[in-house]
Amino acid sequence: MLAAAPATAAPAASVGQGRFLSGTALGLNLDDLLAVTPADARNTGGATDTDVHPLDVTALNAVDVDLGDGLNLLGDNGILTLGAVNQYAQANPDGSSLAASGAVTNTGGIGVGGQDGVPQANASFALSGLIGQDLAGALADLDLEVGAVSATAAQAAGPDGAQTGDYGVADLDLALTSPALASTVSDLRGTLAGLQPTVDALPTALRALGAVQVSGLPNLTAALDSVTTVTSADGSITANLQTGAITIDVAGVLASQGLDLNDLPPNTELLPYITDALTTQLLPAITAELQGVVTQLTSSLRGLTVTLLGAPVPAGSVLPIVNPVVTQVVAPINTTISGLGTTVVTPLANALTQVLSLQGNVQETSGGVFTQRALRVGLLPSAATPAAIVNLASAAVGPNAGPLAVPTLTALDPENGPVAGGTSVTVTGTDFTDDSTVSVDGSDPITPDSIA
């Protein structure tokens, strides 16, 4: 038996933990609900402790975590689906430690997901079931795709070693539908279809100039239908005007606003940048396309071929008859353009914010423990109790005491005895740890029965 004098709890020279999935579901800790085993390393003065623990995502994806209303976080009808991930931790006697999770190697380094033995470490969130009826006109079919996500945390050697973290997110994309956009364009199409007879009546109206021949009449709905997919100037957002389908490359959105998805300030909330891009990038792109339809129809109507006895009729005679029709045709398009912000973009931005939150480069320090997380996903974040808070790719180090003092022997009881025979000896001293051993006259280390 080893007895410390006075008895103290064994300190840890270093600690590390890699845990890919953590968070809460309806306020309950996911660690308790899922019993997810992380990679854990703890050093109390002995040899380096290393733990590599890939996460069994097949079993994890089958676990039902009830979020209410028939939805699960994982499992059947689950919101979240995970790809293969790795977890790593190392704790050293010099007080340094390292932890990693996600698309990481078996030595704790961040790798390229899906290459050279590095797991894919991707995640998919099917969020449509979280959209309430009050938001259904603004937002539908919401999906979040996270590609090759990883995090590492390290603490340098010594009792006060610096704690640092790094993370990586290969891709971050949103796919959604704006019913308001689709219905706005559909309503405009119906209005233009109703104006087609007015356009088709122009040859009759122009006969006031004589027995004229007219050609080049535009098809109003065909002009609108020619505009399908629009892309923002920075390439980060695309939208189908007919269906309302929208895709958002979050990395591209951030880049156009001077940020790098993989070099964010700690605890950066991403939704404000995304919703801002709906106004600064998507709205101008849709506006430009619809203004193009205005230009096309104006040009077509004012450029009608009108002849009398084979000779062109001067524009000065034609335009007074055509221009009122041009005004009628372009008016609803211009009205639609001017209302896009209030009817489409603002409701969409508000709905997104109610359903989802995204934080990148999440860093936390508490009680000597430093935790680096790559991404935190909040589901119904504004609710009194959010549906879920999901941390993807976490790594933690500390508290690390640093190199531990060498154990010192102060007394033996008894001081002598037979070489063999099973005599119990109490070794009293200081700075014993949980893995302290005893050698007698150069013998192999002997593990004590107990340490107090």
N, C-alpha and C positions, 0 to 999 in steps of 0.2 A: 504494500500500500504506500502511496505517496501522499504526504500531508503538507499543505502549504501553511506557512506561519506568518501572518494570520491567513485563514482560508479566503481566497478570492475567486471570482468567476474567471475562467480562462479567457483572455482577450483573443481577438483575431488579428493576426498580422495583416491579413487582407481577405477581402470578400468580393465575389463577382457573381452576377446572375444574368443569363440571357433568357428572356421570355418574350415570345413573339406576340401572343394574344393575351390581352388583359382589358380591364374596364369594368363596366357595370351594365346590368339589364334591369330596367325598372328599379334602379337604386340598389340592386343586389350585386355583390362582388362576383365577377365572372370566375375568379380563382376558386370560389366555393362551389359555383354551379357546375363548372366543367372539370374540376380536378385536373387541370392542365399541369403537366410536370415540366418545369423549366430546366435549363442547364444551371447547376449550382456548384460553386467552388468556394471552399473556405479553408484558409491556411492558418494554423495555430502554432507555427514554428517549424513544421516538418518540411518534407519535400514538396515541390510544386504540385498543387492539386488542379487537375484539368477535367472538365466534364463536357462532353459533346453529346447533345441530346436532340436529334431530329424530332420534330413534332409529328405525331401520328394524325395527319389531317383527315385521313379516310374515316377513322373513328370519330374524330372531332366534328366533321361535317354531318355526321349522322345523329348528333346529340340535339334533342329538342330543347330550346331555351325559349319559353313562352313569353311573348311580348303583348299578348292580348289580341282580341279581334281576329283570331285565327292565324296570327302571324307568329313566326319563330325567328329568333336571331340566326340560329343554325338548324340543321335537320330538315324535316318535311316542311315545305312551304317556307323555307328559310330565306332570310334577307341576305345573309352573308355566306359566301362560299370561298374557301381558302385553297390555294395551291400548296405544293410541298415547300416546307421551310426547314431551316436548320437553327439550332440554338447552341451557344458555346459560352463557356466560362473558364477562367483560369485565375488562380490565386497563388501568389509567390511569397516565400518567407521574407523577402526584403521589403514587404509592404506594398508592392505593386500588384495590380490586378487588371484583368481585361474581361469584357463580356461583349457578346454580339448575338444578334438574332436576325432571321430573314434570309436574304440571299447572301449568305456568308459561307466561307470555307470551314473545313474542320480545324483550321488554326485561327479562326476568328477574324479573318480579313473579309472585307466587302468584295464580292465578286460580281460577275455578270450573270443575272438570273438565267438558268437554262443552259449554261455553257460550262464546260470543264468540271462537271460534277457539282456545280453550284445549283441548289434548288431554285425553282421558278419564283417562289415567294411572292405570288400575286394574290389579289383578292378582288372579289366582285360583290357589289351591293345592289340588290334588286329592290328599289325603294318605292315602287309604285303603290304598294299597299299602305304606305304611310300617308298618302295624300288624301286629306279629308274632302268631303263634298263641298265645303266652303272654298276650297282651292281648285276644284276640278276644272273650272273654266280657264284657269291660268296655267295649270301645270298638269302633265300626265306622263306616264311611261318613263319614270326617272330611274336611271341606272348610273352607278359609279364604278369605274374600272381602275384598279390600282395595279401597276406593274412593277415587279422586282423591287420590293421595298426592304430596307435593311437599316440596322442601327448598331453602332458600337459605342462603348464607354470604356475609358481607361483611367487608372490612377497611377501616378508615378511612384517610384520607391520612396521610402522614408516615412516618418510619422505624419508629415503634412504634405504628402505628394499632391501635385496638381491634378485635378479631375477634369477630363476633357471628353467630348463626345463628337460623333460624326454620324451622318445618316445618308441614305440614298433612296430616291423614288424615281424609278426609270420612266414611268408614265403615270399620268393622272388625267382621266377623261370622264366627262359627263355626257350622257345621251338622254335627251328628254323630248317631250312634245309640248308645244304651246297650242292648245286648242283655240286660244284667242287669235293667234296668227292665222291658223287655217280658216277659221270662220270669218275673219276680217277679209281675207282675200276671196273667199267663196262669196261673201255678200257683195263684194265689189264686182265680181264676175257676173252675178245676177243683175246688178245695176247696169253694167255695160251691155249685157244681153238685151235688157229692156230698151236701151238707146240705139240698138242696131237698126230698127225700123226708121229712126230719124236720119241715120246716115244713109240708109238705102233709099230714102226719099229725095236725096240731093239731086239726082238727075232730073226729077220732076220739077223741083224748085228752080234748077238752072235753065229750064226751058223758057223761063221768062226772058232769057237772052236770045231765044230763037230755037230752031230745031237742032240743038246741040247734041253731040255725042260725048258721054262721060265714061271714063275708065279709071281704075286704080282705087276703087272704094275699099277701105280697110275693113277687116273682120275684127271687131273690138275684142271679143273674148279670146280669139287666137293670139292677138297681141299680148294680152295679159298672160295667157297660158305659156307663152314663149319664155316667160321668166319663171324658172323653177328653183334651182339651187343658187343661193347667194353665199359669198364668202367675205368675211371681214377683211379690211385692208391689211391687217397683220397676219392673216391666215389662221387665226386661232379659233374662229367660230364659223360654222356653216349652218345654213337654214334652208329648208325646203318650204317655199311659200305656199305650195299647194297642200301639203300634209301637216305643216307645222313642226316637222322633225328638226331638232337642233342638236348639234354636237359641239362640245366645248373642250378644247385642248388647254387644260389649266396651266401647263408649263408655258405655252405660248401666250396666254393671257397675262401671266406674271412677267414674262420677258418684255412685252410691249409697255409694261409699267415700271421697268427698271429693276425687276427682281428675278432671281434665279431660284427655281423650285428646289434645287439641291444646295442652296447657300442662303437660306432665309434667316432673318433675325429670329432669335429664340421666341417660340410661342406665337408665331404669326398666324392670325386668323385669315383664311383665304377667301371666304365668301364675299367680303366687301370688294375685293379686286375683281371677282367674277361678276358680281352684279353691276359694278361700275363699267365693265367691258360690254355688258348688254346695252348700255346707253352710249358709250363712246365708240364701240366697234360694230355691234350688230345693227343698231338702229340706223347709223349712216349707210350701212351696206344695203339694207332693205329700202331705205329712202332713195338711194341712188338708182336701184333697179326699177322702182316704180316711177321715178322721174324719167327714166329712160323710156318707159311706156308712154308717158305724156309726150315726150319729144317725138317718139315714133309716130304716134297717132296725129299729133299736130302737123308733122311734116307730111304724112300721107294725105291728110285732108286738104291741106293748103297746096299740096303738089298734085292734085287731081289733074288728069289729062282731060281738058275740055276743048272740043273742036267744033267749029261751025263751018259746014261745007268744006271740011278737010283742013281748015286753017285754025291755028290755036287762038282761043279766045283770051284776050289780055287779062292778066291777074287782077287788074284794077276793076274789072267787071265781075270777076268770079268771087273774089274774097269777101265782098259785102254780103254775099249769100252764104258762103261757107263758114265764115268766122263765128257767127252765132252757134252753129252746130259744133264747131271746135270747142267753144266755151262750154257747151252742154256736156260734151264728152269728157273733157279733162277735169271738170269740176269735181265729180265724185272721187277721182283718183287723187286729186290734191287734198280733198277732205280726208281721205283715208291716210295719206301721208302725214298730215298734220296731227292726226289722232293716234298714231302708232305708239307714241310714248305712253299715253295714259291708258290706252286700251290693251296694249300687248306687253310692252317692256316693263313698266312699273309693276303691274300685277304679277308678272313672271318673277321678277327680282324679289318681291315680297314673299311669294310662295316658296321659292328656293330657300330663303333665309329661315322660314318657319319649319321646313322639313329637314334641313341639313346644315351642319357646320363642319368645317374642315380646318384643322390646325396643323401646321408643318413645323418641324424642328422643335418639338416639345421637350423642354428641359426642366427638371425639377430637382431641388436639393432639400433634403430634410433629414435631420439627425445624423449628419455625416454621410448620408447616402446620396449619390448623384445618379440620376436616371436620365438617359437619352432615349427619346421616342421619335420615330420617323414621322408618324402621322396619327392624329387623333380624329376620329369620325364621330360626330354627334348626330343622333337621330331624334327628331322632334326636340331640338335643343332648348326651345323656349318654354316647353311644358314645365309645370311645377316639378314633375319627376320625368326627365327625359326618357324616351323609350330605351335608349342604349347610348353608352359612351364606349367606343371601341378604340383601343390603342393597338396599332399595328407596328411591330418591330420595336421592342424595348430592350435596353441593356442598362444594367445598374452596377455600380461599384461602390464599396465602402459600407459601413465605416471601417477604415483601415488603421490599425494602431501602429503599423510600421514594424521594423525588425524587433522581435521580442527579446527581453533580457535573458541571458544564459541562466538556467536554473542553478541555484546554489544549495548544497547540502549542509545542514547544520547539526543533524543528529540521526543516529540509527538506534532502533529499539527492536530486538537486542543488538548489541554491538558485535557479538560473535556467536557462532553456532556451527553445527555440522554442515559439511558441504552438501550432503543430501539428507532427505528426511522430511521436507515439506514445512520447515519452520517459517512462519509468517514474520516478515520484517517490515516495520514502519519506518519509512524514510521521511524525515522532516526537513523542510527547506523553504526556499522562496522561488517564485516565478515558474512554478510547475504549470504545464498546460495540458490540455486534454490528450495530446499525443506524446507526452513525455514518457521515456523509457529509462531503464536502469541497466548498466553494465557492471558486472562484478569481476575485478581482476582481468579486464580485457575480454570478457566473454561477449557472446552475441547479445544484442539488446533484449532485455526482458520486459514484456508488457505488464504493468502492474494490474492487480485485481481491481483496484479502485484508486481514484484521485480525488482528494477533497481539499 
